[in-house]
């Protein structure tokens, strides 16, 4: 829970900015239920088998946090919609190295 709140704060977000909390199983959570469920989950984000479902997302209007893990390290990754006003028409060369 502290990890999630820290990630929200690091992006200038608060719980009121959250619109949905869900997993791939179709399970959705209201914020208060999520806080209650998450408060007792303890894990070492730097060691061992991941504890939190990697399909969990917390999302707002144009952003979301998704769970990531690599070799037992787990945490949140921030994602956001691109600013569509700054996109320019791509060319084939833009797809290649």
C-alpha positions in Angstrom: 0.0 0.0 0.0 2.8 2.4 0.9 4.5 1.6 -2.5 1.3 2.4 -4.4 0.8 5.7 -2.5 4.4 6.6 -3.0 4.1 6.0 -6.8 1.0 8.1 -7.0 2.7 11.0 -5.1 5.8 10.7 -7.3 3.6 11.6 -10.3 1.7 14.3 -8.5 -1.4 12.1 -8.2 -3.8 11.4 -5.4 -6.4 8.7 -4.8 -9.1 11.0 -6.2 -7.3 10.8 -9.6 -7.8 7.0 -9.7 -10.8 6.0 -11.9 -10.3 2.2 -12.0 -8.4 -0.6 -10.2 -8.7 -4.0 -11.9 -7.1 -7.2 -12.9 -7.3 -9.4 -16.0 -9.6 -11.8 -14.2 -12.3 -9.1 -14.4 -12.1 -8.3 -10.7 -12.5 -4.6 -10.1 -12.0 -2.8 -6.8 -13.3 0.4 -5.4 -10.5 2.4 -3.8 -11.5 1.8 -0.2 -11.7 -2.0 -0.7 -8.4 -2.0 -2.5 -6.8 0.0 0.4 -8.2 -2.4 2.9 -7.1 -5.5 1.0 -3.6 -4.1 0.2 -2.7 -2.9 3.7 -1.9 -6.4 4.9 0.1 -7.5 1.9 3.8 -7.6 2.7 6.5 -8.5 0.3 10.1 -7.8 -0.5 10.0 -6.0 -3.9 13.7 -6.8 -4.4 13.7 -10.6 -3.7 11.9 -13.8 -4.4 8.8 -14.7 -6.2 6.3 -11.9 -7.2 3.4 -11.6 -4.8 1.1 -9.1 -6.5 -0.8 -10.1 -9.7 1.0 -8.8 -12.8 -2.4 -8.1 -14.3 -3.3 -5.5 -11.7 -3.6 -1.9 -13.0 -4.5 1.3 -11.4 -5.7 3.9 -13.9 -6.8 7.5 -14.3 -8.1 9.4 -17.3 -4.9 9.4 -19.4 -2.5 7.4 -17.3 -2.1 4.0 -15.6 0.2 2.0 -13.4 0.8 -1.6 -14.3 2.6 -4.3 -12.3 5.9 -5.4 -13.6 8.4 -8.0 -12.4 11.8 -9.1 -13.5 13.6 -12.0 -11.9 11.7 -11.6 -8.6 11.9 -7.8 -8.5 8.4 -6.4 -8.6 6.8 -2.9 -8.7 4.8 -0.4 -10.5 5.5 1.0 -14.0 3.9 4.3 -15.0 2.3 4.6 -18.4 0.4 7.4 -20.1 -1.3 8.3 -23.3 0.9 10.2 -25.7 0.2 13.8 -26.4 -1.6 13.4 -29.7 -1.2 17.1 -30.5 2.6 16.7 -30.9 2.5 13.5 -33.1 3.6 14.0 -36.7 3.1 11.7 -39.7 5.6 8.8 -39.4 7.7 7.5 -42.3 8.8 3.9 -43.0 12.3 4.7 -41.8 10.9 5.6 -38.4 10.0 2.0 -37.9 13.6 0.7 -38.5 16.8 0.8 -36.6 
